[in-house]
Amino acid sequence: MPEIRGEPADITATASWAALGRHARELQAGGVSLKGLFEAEPGRAARCTTAVGDLTIDWSRHLATETTLQLLAATAVEAGVAQRINDMMSGRPVNTTENRAVLHTALRAEPGRAVTTGGRNVMPAIAAEHQRMAAFVDALHASQRTGATGQPIRAVVNIGIGGSQLGPAMAHEALAGFRSGAVECRFVSNVDPAALASGLDGLDAASTLFVIVSKGFSTAETLANARAAQAWTAAGLGRPDAERALRRHFVAVTADRDAAQAFGIDPASIFTTWDWVGGRFSMGSAAGLTLMAAVGAENFMELLAGMRLMDSHVGSDPQASVPMLLGLLSVWYRNFWGFQTRAVVPYSHRLRLFGVWLQQVIMESNGKRVRRDGSPVGCESAEIVWGGAGADSQHSFHQLLHQGTTVVPADFLVLARPDADVDTVDAASEDARLRHEALVANCFAQAAALAFGTPGDGGDPHRELPGNRPSTVIMAPRLTPSVLGQLVSLYEHLTVVQGAVWGINSFDQFGVELGKTLADGIVSELRGVPGAPTPPHDPATASLIAHYRRLRDT
């Protein structure tokens, strides 16, 4: 296993970690409260509000003193977090288990900058692929990309799963106000037949294009849906030369061009991604082709520019960056307060999928039990990320946030102005503004209620809210491509900070492989494939298979 500038010592065995533990116990024994912190420091709100790019980050409602921040910073230094970030952004193979660089930041780096890994500058290849994507999208928007019958392509269906879908689908919804309208874009990930049926509902095969996104072009769910899409297209076209005709309706995004060609994709319709781009970090690569088709090349490049802005903020001084601060605060809660989860609550309908995307970024990256050298982590790692749109969630899980026995730190995302597609000049615009201000007021109120609570009327314990529950409020003027890019990059770097403190490799995902392997054996048995080996099963799985067969065949 390659070593990257030496592996740091187990952070849980260091003096800084021990000091944090003592400090946490002192605060807890002393009954530290957010109300008390604000009373002791009248300027706390201003001191603990930071602006980066278009984002205003209010982190004042955290159970942290100046001493806390100093000890967290010392822990980051002892864990080599800043060096880990620098190594990642400069192209060193920080994915040590797979001996790969991790260069999603290069996808949005300043044009003309050199980023080298394995002795090769990757920037010319990235620029060339972005240019290919833009030319492809421009042709789509100009009705120059036609199907087998000569009809212009009017719908693009993205078929992928995990990082090949979550990020682009989230951004497609977030940037609804920036869609060009030239083509309709949809996303299909689930192998459940209902998902593809819903994704194809109302579409015409003659004017529909499929983008198959799979880095290794071997993901079982993606290939199963792609084959079904081929059959649907062939039936809809009714062409005797189906194989040749299909080539006009399918493109691929992959790191394995040979596998895509073997599947039947025209070599000219294969877009490249690279093994140094992890799926959950791949939105800025050709994995974002369908997103670019929806919003246009210019808006897609603005998204990358927003990511680059946050990357520059981190790269200029990782130790002093906002992602470092927020990542360390999450470690503080996870390891010293026993808070296991984080609620992500966007007060924006368009950002309602943001938490779903973030679940993969954080939990697939840092849901690990061993360090980079294979030794046990020695402490809790990763957060359980969950949440939902703010207005709706107030009427579902906020009861638990305020009065439950489990303390859940929360991130609130909010916008100063309504989304672009509702902020019109007609008579409804004033009403939209008023409703938006009610939404913003609810966001601020939730953060205040969580922090400071209320004793309840007449000492009624049923109405008491204990408060002292931490949160971060992240506000932007409006949801634009650049703002979305800044948010994405902020949370990507926050995730890297967490993993670096714990000493784990945030860039592999071996934990998802066993289930896939077991499923391959089970599916052959369920289908009764002749000659297929019947793998041994544990008693519970064998029982489930038997029950399934009875239900299926009755």
Backbone torsions as a table, in degrees:
resi	resn	phi	psi	omega
1	MET	NA	126.5	-177.8
2	PRO	-67.7	150.2	-179.4
3	GLU	-108.9	134.1	-179.5
4	ILE	-104.9	100.0	178.0
5	ARG	51.3	31.4	179.5
6	GLY	80.1	139.1	178.0
7	GLU	-84.1	133.5	178.6
8	PRO	-68.4	160.2	175.9
9	ALA	-65.2	156.5	174.9
10	ASP	-53.8	116.8	-172.6
11	ILE	-61.5	-30.3	-178.1
12	THR	-70.7	-10.7	179.3
13	ALA	-103.3	10.8	-175.1
14	THR	-96.9	163.6	179.0
15	ALA	-66.1	-36.8	-178.6
16	SER	-66.3	-37.8	178.5
17	TRP	-66.4	-41.8	177.7
18	ALA	-63.3	-38.8	178.9
19	ALA	-65.6	-39.6	176.4
20	LEU	-61.9	-41.2	178.5
21	GLY	-61.1	-44.5	179.1
22	ARG	-64.0	-42.4	-179.5
23	HIS	-63.0	-43.4	179.3
24	ALA	-61.5	-42.8	179.9
25	ARG	-64.1	-37.1	178.2
26	GLU	-65.5	-44.6	179.3
27	LEU	-63.7	-42.8	-178.2
28	GLN	-68.1	-41.1	178.8
29	ALA	-66.9	-32.5	-179.7
30	GLY	-83.8	-0.4	178.2
31	GLY	67.5	42.2	-180.0
32	VAL	-55.3	138.6	179.8
33	SER	-136.0	151.0	176.8
34	LEU	-63.9	-38.9	177.5
35	LYS	-59.0	-44.1	179.4
36	GLY	-65.3	-38.1	179.2
37	LEU	-63.3	-41.6	179.6
38	PHE	-70.5	-35.8	178.4
39	GLU	-67.1	-36.8	-178.6
40	ALA	-75.9	-21.2	-176.2
41	GLU	-134.8	87.4	-176.7
42	PRO	-57.5	-27.8	-179.3
43	GLY	-93.1	16.2	-173.8
44	ARG	-61.0	-42.3	-177.0
45	ALA	-59.2	-45.0	-179.9
46	ALA	-68.9	-42.2	-178.0
47	ARG	-65.6	-32.6	-175.0
48	CYS	-102.8	28.4	172.2
49	THR	-121.9	124.4	-173.6
50	THR	-124.9	138.4	177.0
51	ALA	-106.8	131.1	173.4
52	VAL	-135.0	117.4	-177.1
53	GLY	59.5	-126.0	179.3
54	ASP	-91.8	0.2	-174.9
55	LEU	-97.5	133.5	169.9
56	THR	-108.4	117.3	-174.4
57	ILE	-111.2	112.8	178.1
58	ASP	-99.7	107.3	-179.1
59	TRP	-113.9	24.8	-176.6
60	SER	-71.6	-24.4	-176.5
61	ARG	-91.2	51.7	176.3
62	HIS	-121.3	146.7	-179.7
63	LEU	-77.0	68.1	-174.2
64	ALA	-145.6	132.5	174.8
65	THR	-101.2	177.7	175.9
66	GLU	-60.7	-36.3	177.0
67	THR	-63.6	-41.3	177.3
68	THR	-55.3	-48.7	-176.8
69	LEU	-64.1	-39.0	178.8
70	GLN	-64.6	-41.4	-180.0
71	LEU	-69.8	-38.4	176.5
72	LEU	-63.4	-42.1	179.1
73	ALA	-63.0	-40.0	177.7
74	ALA	-64.1	-37.6	177.3
75	THR	-63.9	-41.0	178.4
76	ALA	-62.5	-39.5	178.2
77	VAL	-64.9	-45.1	-178.2
78	GLU	-65.9	-31.2	178.5
79	ALA	-82.4	-8.3	179.9
80	GLY	69.7	35.4	-174.9
81	VAL	-64.8	-46.8	-178.9
82	ALA	-60.4	-40.2	178.8
83	GLN	-65.5	-38.3	177.4
84	ARG	-60.1	-43.2	178.5
85	ILE	-65.2	-44.7	178.9
86	ASN	-61.8	-42.1	178.3
87	ASP	-61.3	-42.6	179.7
88	MET	-61.8	-48.8	-173.6
89	MET	-73.4	-18.7	-179.6
90	SER	-94.8	-2.2	173.0
91	GLY	98.2	7.6	175.5
92	ARG	-72.2	150.5	-175.0
93	PRO	-75.2	76.4	-176.8
94	VAL	-75.2	-16.4	171.4
95	ASN	-81.5	84.0	-169.2
96	THR	-72.0	-30.2	-178.4
97	THR	-69.9	-24.7	179.6
98	GLU	-116.1	4.6	178.9
99	ASN	52.1	51.9	-178.8
100	ARG	-127.9	150.7	168.2
101	ALA	-74.8	164.8	177.6
102	VAL	-129.8	97.9	-166.9
103	LEU	-124.8	41.4	173.9
104	HIS	-62.5	-27.4	178.1
105	THR	-67.6	-26.2	177.5
106	ALA	-68.2	-25.6	-179.9
107	LEU	-62.0	-24.2	-178.6
108	ARG	-124.4	18.0	-179.2
109	ALA	-68.7	162.0	-179.9
110	GLU	-58.9	129.0	177.5
111	PRO	-56.3	138.4	-179.4
112	GLY	92.9	-15.3	177.4
113	ARG	-76.5	145.0	177.5
114	ALA	-96.6	127.7	173.4
115	VAL	-126.6	117.8	-169.9
116	THR	-114.2	135.5	169.8
117	THR	-142.1	138.1	-177.2
118	GLY	60.4	28.9	179.3
119	GLY	79.7	6.7	-177.6
120	ARG	-124.2	135.2	174.0
121	ASN	-77.7	116.9	-174.7
122	VAL	-84.0	-10.5	-172.5
123	MET	-65.5	-39.7	177.4
124	PRO	-60.0	-38.8	179.4
125	ALA	-67.0	-38.8	178.0
126	ILE	-64.0	-47.3	179.9
127	ALA	-60.5	-41.6	-179.4
128	ALA	-64.2	-39.4	-179.2
129	GLU	-70.3	-38.3	175.3
130	HIS	-62.7	-37.8	177.8
131	GLN	-66.8	-40.2	175.9
132	ARG	-61.5	-44.1	178.1
133	MET	-59.4	-46.5	-178.6
134	ALA	-63.4	-40.8	178.8
135	ALA	-64.5	-40.0	178.6
136	PHE	-62.8	-45.6	-179.2
137	VAL	-68.0	-40.6	177.3
138	ASP	-59.8	-39.3	178.1
139	ALA	-66.4	-39.1	175.9
140	LEU	-59.7	-48.6	-176.0
141	HIS	-67.6	-26.2	178.9
142	ALA	-90.7	7.5	-179.6
143	SER	62.9	24.6	179.6
144	GLN	-91.2	-15.9	174.3
145	ARG	-90.8	115.4	-176.2
146	THR	-117.3	158.8	176.3
147	GLY	-85.3	-169.7	-175.6
148	ALA	-64.6	-26.7	-178.9
149	THR	-92.8	1.4	-179.1
150	GLY	91.8	-3.7	177.9
151	GLN	-75.8	140.6	176.1
152	PRO	-63.4	148.1	175.8
153	ILE	-72.3	126.1	-179.6
154	ARG	-116.0	-12.9	-179.5
155	ALA	-138.2	139.0	177.3
156	VAL	-122.4	125.5	-179.9
157	VAL	-113.8	117.4	178.0
158	ASN	-86.0	123.0	176.2
159	ILE	-114.4	113.0	180.0
160	GLY	-170.5	174.7	-179.4
161	ILE	-146.6	157.0	-178.1
162	GLY	66.0	-131.1	-180.0
163	GLY	-64.3	-16.9	177.9
164	SER	-81.8	1.1	-178.9
165	GLN	-141.0	-42.6	-169.8
166	LEU	-59.9	-49.3	-179.1
167	GLY	-65.5	-54.4	179.1
168	PRO	-60.1	-38.4	179.2
169	ALA	-66.7	-40.8	177.0
170	MET	-61.1	-46.8	-178.6
171	ALA	-68.0	-35.1	177.5
172	HIS	-60.0	-41.0	178.7
173	GLU	-73.8	-41.9	-178.6
174	ALA	-61.7	-36.0	-175.1
175	LEU	-101.9	31.7	-179.0
176	ALA	-56.8	-34.3	-179.8
177	GLY	-71.3	-7.9	-178.3
178	PHE	-112.4	5.7	178.0
179	ARG	-67.6	142.9	-177.2
180	SER	-76.5	-27.9	-176.0
181	GLY	83.2	-2.9	-178.6
182	ALA	-69.7	-36.0	177.0
183	VAL	-136.9	150.4	174.6
184	GLU	-92.0	132.1	-177.8
185	CYS	-116.8	136.3	178.4
186	ARG	-133.0	161.0	-177.8
187	PHE	-129.1	131.6	177.9
188	VAL	-127.0	127.5	179.4
189	SER	-127.5	-43.1	-172.1
190	ASN	-70.2	136.1	178.2
191	VAL	-75.9	-9.7	172.1
192	ASP	-53.5	123.3	-177.9
193	PRO	-53.1	-26.7	179.8
194	ALA	-65.2	-29.5	-178.8
195	ALA	-67.1	-46.7	179.1
196	LEU	-68.5	-39.3	178.8
197	ALA	-59.8	-41.9	177.8
198	SER	-67.0	-40.2	-179.6
199	GLY	-66.0	-25.0	-178.2
200	LEU	-99.8	-4.7	-175.3
201	ASP	-57.7	124.4	177.0
202	GLY	82.2	-0.6	-179.2
203	LEU	-90.0	156.3	178.6
204	ASP	-108.7	124.9	-176.7
205	ALA	-56.7	-35.3	-175.9
206	ALA	-66.4	-22.1	-177.2
207	SER	-121.3	21.1	-178.1
208	THR	-113.8	135.8	178.4
209	LEU	-118.7	139.6	178.4
210	PHE	-109.9	134.0	174.3
211	VAL	-109.6	110.2	-178.1
212	ILE	-94.2	115.2	-174.5
213	VAL	-113.0	113.7	178.2
214	SER	-159.4	116.6	-174.1
215	LYS	-57.8	-46.3	179.3
216	GLY	-95.1	-1.1	-175.7
217	PHE	48.7	44.9	-179.0
218	SER	-140.1	2.3	-178.4
219	THR	-66.6	120.6	-170.7
220	ALA	-59.0	-47.0	-177.8
221	GLU	-62.8	-41.9	-178.5
222	THR	-65.7	-44.8	-178.7
223	LEU	-68.0	-35.7	177.5
224	ALA	-63.3	-44.5	177.9
225	ASN	-67.1	-35.7	178.9
226	ALA	-65.1	-41.3	177.8
227	ARG	-64.6	-40.4	177.2
228	ALA	-63.9	-37.4	177.5
229	ALA	-65.8	-37.4	175.7
230	GLN	-61.4	-44.9	179.8
231	ALA	-63.3	-41.4	178.8
232	TRP	-63.1	-42.2	-178.9
233	THR	-67.2	-45.5	-179.9
234	ALA	-60.7	-42.8	179.2
235	ALA	-65.4	-38.7	-178.9
236	GLY	-71.1	-34.4	179.3
237	LEU	-76.4	-35.0	-178.1
238	GLY	61.1	34.9	-176.3
239	ARG	-98.1	137.2	175.7
240	PRO	-68.4	-27.6	178.9
241	ASP	-95.6	53.4	-171.1
242	ALA	-57.2	-42.6	-175.5
243	GLU	-62.0	-43.7	179.1
244	ARG	-69.9	-38.6	-179.4
245	ALA	-65.2	-37.3	-178.4
246	LEU	-60.4	-28.4	-177.5
247	ARG	-62.4	-23.7	178.9
248	ARG	-78.2	-10.8	-172.5
249	HIS	-117.7	5.9	-178.3
250	PHE	-136.1	132.8	169.8
251	VAL	-127.8	162.6	-177.8
252	ALA	-130.7	149.5	170.6
253	VAL	-122.8	117.0	-172.0
254	THR	-162.9	162.3	170.1
255	ALA	-96.4	-5.5	-178.5
256	ASP	-118.7	86.9	-177.1
257	ARG	-63.7	-36.2	-178.5
258	ASP	-62.2	-42.5	-179.9
259	ALA	-65.4	-38.1	178.7
260	ALA	-66.0	-41.4	177.8
261	GLN	-64.7	-40.5	178.7
262	ALA	-62.2	-27.8	178.3
263	PHE	-75.3	-19.3	179.2
264	GLY	114.7	11.5	179.8
265	ILE	-83.6	133.4	176.1
266	ASP	-60.6	129.8	-179.7
267	PRO	-53.6	-32.2	179.5
268	ALA	-71.9	-12.4	-178.3
269	SER	-109.7	22.2	177.9
270	ILE	-106.5	121.5	176.7
271	PHE	-101.0	146.8	-169.0
272	THR	-102.4	134.5	161.5
273	THR	-121.7	177.0	-168.7
274	TRP	-131.6	158.9	-177.1
275	ASP	-71.0	-11.4	176.3
276	TRP	-90.9	11.5	172.7
277	VAL	-117.1	110.3	176.8
278	GLY	-71.1	146.8	-175.7
279	GLY	-54.4	-43.2	-176.6
280	ARG	-73.4	-8.8	177.6
281	PHE	-113.5	17.2	-164.5
282	SER	-100.2	7.9	-174.4
283	MET	-57.7	-32.3	-178.3
284	GLY	-80.7	-2.9	177.6
285	SER	-93.8	-168.2	176.6
286	ALA	-63.4	-12.8	172.7
287	ALA	-60.4	-18.9	176.5
288	GLY	-92.7	17.1	-176.6
289	LEU	-58.9	-44.9	-179.7
290	THR	-65.6	-37.4	174.9
291	LEU	-60.7	-44.8	178.0
292	MET	-62.6	-37.5	177.5
293	ALA	-60.6	-33.1	-178.5
294	ALA	-77.0	-46.1	-171.2
295	VAL	-102.9	-9.5	-179.0
296	GLY	90.9	157.9	-175.5
297	ALA	-64.5	-38.5	-176.7
298	GLU	-63.7	-46.2	179.3
299	ASN	-68.0	-34.6	176.7
300	PHE	-62.5	-42.0	179.1
301	MET	-68.4	-29.6	173.7
302	GLU	-66.7	-36.9	174.4
303	LEU	-58.6	-46.6	179.0
304	LEU	-63.9	-36.6	179.2
305	ALA	-64.1	-36.9	176.2
306	GLY	-65.0	-41.8	175.7
307	MET	-60.8	-42.9	-177.9
308	ARG	-62.8	-36.7	179.5
309	LEU	-59.3	-46.1	179.4
310	MET	-69.8	-37.6	176.3
311	ASP	-57.8	-42.5	-179.0
312	SER	-65.9	-40.2	176.6
313	HIS	-58.7	-44.3	180.0
314	VAL	-70.7	-46.3	-175.5
315	GLY	-64.7	-29.6	-177.4
316	SER	-70.1	-33.3	177.7
317	ASP	-161.7	83.0	-176.0
318	PRO	-54.8	-38.6	-175.0
319	GLN	-64.3	-31.0	-176.4
320	ALA	-99.9	8.0	-173.3
321	SER	-81.1	158.7	177.3
322	VAL	-65.3	-43.8	175.7
323	PRO	-57.7	-34.3	175.8
324	MET	-62.6	-47.6	-179.4
325	LEU	-59.6	-50.0	-176.5
326	LEU	-68.6	-36.1	176.9
327	GLY	-64.8	-40.4	179.3
328	LEU	-68.9	-36.6	176.5
329	LEU	-63.6	-36.3	178.0
330	SER	-68.0	-35.8	174.1
331	VAL	-64.7	-41.7	178.2
332	TRP	-53.5	-48.2	-178.7
333	TYR	-73.6	-41.3	-175.9
334	ARG	-65.7	-40.7	-170.4
335	ASN	-102.6	-19.9	-175.3
336	PHE	-120.3	-10.3	177.2
337	TRP	-118.8	-10.2	179.1
338	GLY	74.8	18.5	177.6
339	PHE	-83.8	116.8	-170.0
340	GLN	-91.7	-19.6	-171.7
341	THR	-126.8	164.9	173.0
342	ARG	-131.9	128.6	174.2
343	ALA	-94.7	129.0	176.8
344	VAL	-109.9	116.0	-169.6
345	VAL	-126.3	93.4	176.8
346	PRO	-81.6	124.9	172.6
347	TYR	-87.2	62.9	180.0
348	SER	-159.2	120.4	178.9
349	HIS	-59.0	-38.5	-177.0
350	ARG	-69.4	-21.3	-179.7
351	LEU	-98.1	15.7	-174.0
352	ARG	-65.5	-19.3	177.5
353	LEU	-92.6	-0.1	-175.4
354	PHE	-61.2	-43.0	179.9
355	GLY	-65.5	-32.5	177.9
356	VAL	-65.4	-44.4	175.5
357	TRP	-60.9	-43.5	-175.7
358	LEU	-67.5	-28.4	176.7
359	GLN	-55.6	-46.0	179.7
360	GLN	-67.9	-43.5	-176.7
361	VAL	-57.4	-47.4	-176.0
362	ILE	-82.8	-49.5	-170.9
363	MET	-78.7	-32.4	174.9
364	GLU	-74.8	-32.4	-179.7
365	SER	-72.5	-46.8	-168.8
366	ASN	-113.5	6.2	176.2
367	GLY	-79.3	66.8	-174.1
368	LYS	-126.8	151.5	-179.0
369	ARG	-113.2	-3.2	176.8
370	VAL	-127.8	155.9	178.3
371	ARG	-82.3	178.6	-176.5
372	ARG	-62.9	-26.7	179.1
373	ASP	-89.7	3.5	178.1
374	GLY	92.4	-5.2	179.3
375	SER	-80.9	157.6	179.9
376	PRO	-60.3	146.5	-179.1
377	VAL	-61.3	-41.1	177.5
378	GLY	88.3	1.0	176.9
379	CYS	-158.9	174.5	176.1
380	GLU	-68.1	143.0	177.1
381	SER	-129.3	153.7	177.8
382	ALA	65.6	156.9	174.4
383	GLU	-109.1	154.3	170.0
384	ILE	-90.7	113.8	-173.7
385	VAL	-98.7	131.8	179.0
386	TRP	-154.6	177.6	178.8
387	GLY	151.0	-158.2	-179.0
388	GLY	173.9	174.2	-179.2
389	ALA	-58.7	138.6	-169.8
390	GLY	-56.8	-55.0	-175.4
391	ALA	-60.3	-41.7	179.5
392	ASP	-69.6	-40.7	-174.9
393	SER	-69.0	-24.7	176.2
394	GLN	-60.1	-25.8	-178.6
395	HIS	-103.6	16.7	176.1
396	SER	-131.4	-80.5	-170.7
397	PHE	-99.3	-2.9	-179.4
398	HIS	-65.4	-24.1	174.2
399	GLN	-55.4	-45.0	177.8
400	LEU	-65.4	-40.4	-179.5
401	LEU	-58.5	-39.4	-173.3
402	HIS	-86.9	-39.0	-172.5
403	GLN	-126.2	1.5	-179.7
404	GLY	-72.8	166.0	-179.6
405	THR	-81.2	-10.2	178.7
406	THR	-103.1	124.9	177.1
407	VAL	-84.5	128.5	-177.3
408	VAL	-124.1	105.7	171.3
409	PRO	-58.4	144.3	-175.2
410	ALA	-128.1	145.6	169.8
411	ASP	-110.0	121.1	176.5
412	PHE	-105.0	126.3	177.1
413	LEU	-109.4	130.0	-174.7
414	VAL	-147.2	152.8	-176.4
415	LEU	-118.5	142.6	-179.1
416	ALA	-76.2	-24.7	-179.5
417	ARG	-130.0	154.0	-179.1
418	PRO	-61.7	161.6	178.1
419	ASP	-60.8	153.0	-172.4
420	ALA	-59.8	-32.3	-174.0
421	ASP	-82.2	-3.7	175.7
422	VAL	-116.1	-12.5	-179.5
423	ASP	-85.4	79.0	-174.9
424	THR	-100.1	177.4	-179.8
425	VAL	-100.8	6.8	-179.0
426	ASP	-85.8	-173.8	-174.9
427	ALA	-63.8	-24.0	-177.0
428	ALA	-77.4	-12.5	-173.4
429	SER	-64.5	-37.9	179.0
430	GLU	-65.7	-40.3	176.8
431	ASP	-64.1	-40.0	178.4
432	ALA	-62.7	-39.2	179.7
433	ARG	-64.3	-42.9	-179.6
434	LEU	-64.6	-41.9	178.6
435	ARG	-66.3	-36.7	177.9
436	HIS	-64.3	-40.0	179.6
437	GLU	-66.0	-32.8	174.2
438	ALA	-64.6	-37.4	177.8
439	LEU	-63.3	-46.7	179.6
440	VAL	-62.1	-41.9	179.2
441	ALA	-59.7	-39.1	178.2
442	ASN	-65.0	-38.9	178.3
443	CYS	-61.2	-50.7	-178.8
444	PHE	-62.3	-38.7	-178.7
445	ALA	-65.5	-39.2	179.7
446	GLN	-64.4	-42.8	178.4
447	ALA	-62.2	-40.9	179.8
448	ALA	-67.2	-44.4	-178.4
449	ALA	-64.6	-40.2	177.6
450	LEU	-62.3	-40.1	-175.4
451	ALA	-74.7	-43.8	-167.4
452	PHE	-114.2	-18.0	173.5
453	GLY	59.1	-160.6	177.9
454	THR	-159.1	144.9	-180.0
455	PRO	-73.9	-11.5	-178.8
456	GLY	88.4	157.1	-178.5
457	ASP	-73.0	123.8	175.9
458	GLY	61.0	26.0	179.5
459	GLY	72.4	18.0	179.4
460	ASP	-68.0	114.6	-177.0
461	PRO	-64.5	-24.2	179.5
462	HIS	-69.1	-24.4	-178.1
463	ARG	-102.1	-0.6	-179.3
464	GLU	-77.9	133.4	171.4
465	LEU	-114.4	117.6	-171.6
466	PRO	-69.0	-23.3	-176.6
467	GLY	67.4	-156.9	178.6
468	ASN	63.1	28.6	-178.9
469	ARG	-111.7	119.3	-168.0
470	PRO	-75.6	154.9	175.6
471	SER	-157.9	159.7	172.2
472	THR	-118.8	137.6	174.0
473	VAL	-113.6	123.2	178.5
474	ILE	-115.1	119.7	-175.0
475	MET	-121.6	144.1	177.0
476	ALA	-135.7	158.0	-179.7
477	PRO	-61.5	-44.3	-177.0
478	ARG	-161.1	156.1	180.0
479	LEU	-82.7	96.8	178.0
480	THR	-112.2	168.9	175.1
481	PRO	-56.2	-41.0	-180.0
482	SER	-65.4	-43.8	179.8
483	VAL	-62.1	-43.4	177.8
484	LEU	-60.6	-42.4	178.0
485	GLY	-60.9	-39.4	178.1
486	GLN	-63.9	-41.7	178.5
487	LEU	-64.2	-44.2	-179.6
488	VAL	-60.0	-48.9	-177.9
489	SER	-66.1	-37.9	177.1
490	LEU	-54.8	-48.8	-176.6
491	TYR	-75.7	-30.0	174.6
492	GLU	-61.4	-47.5	-178.9
493	HIS	-68.1	-37.9	176.1
494	LEU	-56.1	-40.9	179.4
495	THR	-64.1	-42.5	179.3
496	VAL	-64.0	-38.9	177.6
497	VAL	-59.2	-48.5	179.4
498	GLN	-56.0	-51.5	-177.9
499	GLY	-61.1	-37.3	-179.8
500	ALA	-66.9	-38.2	177.3
501	VAL	-61.8	-45.5	-177.3
502	TRP	-76.8	-10.0	178.2
503	GLY	76.3	21.5	-178.1
504	ILE	-100.6	165.7	175.4
505	ASN	-90.6	108.6	-177.1
506	SER	-80.9	5.1	-166.3
507	PHE	-119.8	6.1	170.4
508	ASP	-113.8	176.7	-178.8
509	GLN	-155.2	54.1	-178.1
510	PHE	-66.1	-19.7	-178.6
511	GLY	-64.6	-18.6	-179.1
512	VAL	-90.4	-5.1	-170.7
513	GLU	-81.0	-37.9	-174.8
514	LEU	-60.9	-45.5	179.6
515	GLY	-59.2	-39.0	178.4
516	LYS	-63.9	-43.3	-179.3
517	THR	-63.3	-45.4	178.7
518	LEU	-63.0	-38.9	-179.5
519	ALA	-63.2	-36.9	179.5
520	ASP	-58.8	-42.3	178.8
521	GLY	-69.9	-39.4	-178.0
522	ILE	-68.6	-39.7	-176.6
523	VAL	-65.2	-36.2	176.8
524	SER	-62.7	-39.1	179.2
525	GLU	-69.2	-41.0	179.9
526	LEU	-62.9	-35.8	-178.7
527	ARG	-84.5	-11.5	-178.7
528	GLY	64.7	42.6	-178.7
529	VAL	-65.5	123.2	-178.9
530	PRO	-59.9	134.5	176.8
531	GLY	78.3	-7.6	-179.8
532	ALA	-71.3	135.6	178.8
533	PRO	-65.2	144.0	177.1
534	THR	-98.4	106.5	-176.8
535	PRO	-71.5	152.4	175.4
536	PRO	-69.8	143.6	179.5
537	HIS	-121.9	154.6	169.8
538	ASP	-68.2	159.0	-175.0
539	PRO	-57.4	-38.5	-177.9
540	ALA	-66.0	-43.2	179.6
541	THR	-66.7	-42.9	178.1
542	ALA	-59.0	-39.4	178.4
543	SER	-64.9	-43.0	178.4
544	LEU	-61.2	-42.2	179.0
545	ILE	-60.6	-43.2	179.9
546	ALA	-64.0	-44.4	178.4
547	HIS	-62.6	-42.2	180.0
548	TYR	-60.5	-45.3	-179.4
549	ARG	-60.8	-40.9	179.5
550	ARG	-64.0	-44.3	-179.2
551	LEU	-68.2	-39.6	-179.3
552	ARG	-65.2	-38.4	-170.5
553	ASP	-95.3	3.1	178.4
554	THR	-96.6	NA	NA
